[in-house]
Amino acid sequence: MKLYFDPQSRSQVAKWMLDEAGADYEIVPTLLRDKAHKRPEFLKINPAGKVPALVDGHTRVFENAAICMYVAEKFPQKQLAPPPGSPDRGRYLSLMVYSTAQLEPAMGDSLLKIQSKNSARGWTNFEQAKDAVERELGAGPYLFGTRFTAADVMIGSMFIWHRAFGGRSNRPKIDAYIDRLQARPKGMKFG
Ligand SMILES: N[C@@H](CCC(=O)N[C@@H](CS)C(=O)NCC(=O)O)C(=O)O
C-alpha cells in the first residue's frame, strides 16, 4: 500500500490507522507546500486534490474516514471495527460518518472562529458535537468500551488536531480520552 502523505496535515490520521493495524505501507511524500496534491497524477488518485490518499494495488481510497474503514476491513484480525452483522456495526458506521460530516466542520468553525446559527447547513456547532461525543463515550475508556477502534482514530484525531492548533475542549472527560489516545504507543504524531 502507498500512503500519499504530508506530515503537517491530516495525513497523520491515516498513518495512525495504518500503524494501529500493523500494516506494511510505503509513504509517498505529497507536500502541500510543493502543490503536489494538485498535480494531474495525484488528482487521478484523489479528484478533490487533498491529502491523504491511499493506493492498494488497483484500489484507491481518499478521505480519512474511508481510509480508516478500508484499513479496518483489510485487517479484520486486528479487530479495529465491529464486524458486519454485529450489533455495534450501525453505531460504528454512524460514528465514522459523524466524525467527518459533523465533528470535522464544527471543529474547523471553532478554530477559524466562524459562527453560524443556521442549522440548515447540515452540521452542528462544536459545543453540541462535544456533547454528542461525551454521550457516545459513556464510561469509556474508548467509544466501544475497552475495544479501541477506527472510530477512536477518527473522532479522537479531530480533538488531537484541535489541540495541536492550541484549542482546548474544556471538557475533562474528552480531555482525558484524548490523553489516553495520545499515550497509545502508535498514537497520532505531528510533523
Ligand atoms: N476530510 C478530508 C480532509 C482532507 C484535507 O482537508 N486535507 C488538507 C490538509 S490537512 C489538504 O489537503 N488541503 C489542501 C487543499 O485543500 O488544497 C479527509 O479527512 O481526508
The ligand as a Tripos MOL2 file, in Angstrom:
@<TRIPOS>MOLECULE
LIG
   20    19     1     0     0
SMALL
NO_CHARGES

@<TRIPOS>ATOM
      1 N1        -11.9420   15.4320    5.0620 N.3       1 LIG1
      2 C1        -10.6540   15.2690    4.4210 C.3       1 LIG1
      3 C2         -9.7920   16.4640    4.7330 C.3       1 LIG1
      4 C3         -8.5070   16.4390    3.9390 C.3       1 LIG1
      5 C4         -7.8730   17.8160    3.9210 C.2       1 LIG1
      6 O1         -8.5450   18.8480    4.0670 O.2       1 LIG1
      7 N2         -6.5490   17.8390    3.7530 N.am      1 LIG1
      8 C5         -5.8620   19.1040    3.7090 C.3       1 LIG1
      9 C6         -4.6100   19.0430    4.5430 C.3       1 LIG1
     10 S1         -4.9600   18.9010    6.2500 S.3       1 LIG1
     11 C7         -5.4540   19.4030    2.2720 C.2       1 LIG1
     12 O2         -5.0760   18.5360    1.5350 O.2       1 LIG1
     13 N3         -5.5150   20.6800    1.9220 N.am      1 LIG1
     14 C8         -5.0060   21.1600    0.6860 C.3       1 LIG1
     15 C9         -6.0560   21.7720   -0.1930 C.2       1 LIG1
     16 O3         -7.2490   21.6250    0.0790 O.co2     1 LIG1
     17 O4         -5.6450   22.3950   -1.1550 O.co2     1 LIG1
     18 C10       -10.0070   13.9860    4.9280 C.2       1 LIG1
     19 O5        -10.2770   13.6140    6.0590 O.co2     1 LIG1
     20 O6         -9.2500   13.3230    4.1980 O.co2     1 LIG1
@<TRIPOS>BOND
     1     1     2 1
     2     2     3 1
     3     2    18 1
     4     3     4 1
     5     4     5 1
     6     5     6 2
     7     5     7 1
     8     7     8 1
     9     8     9 1
    10     8    11 1
    11     9    10 1
    12    11    12 2
    13    11    13 1
    14    13    14 1
    15    14    15 1
    16    15    16 2
    17    15    17 1
    18    18    19 2
    19    18    20 1
@<TRIPOS>SUBSTRUCTURE
     1 LIG1         1 GROUP 0 **** ****
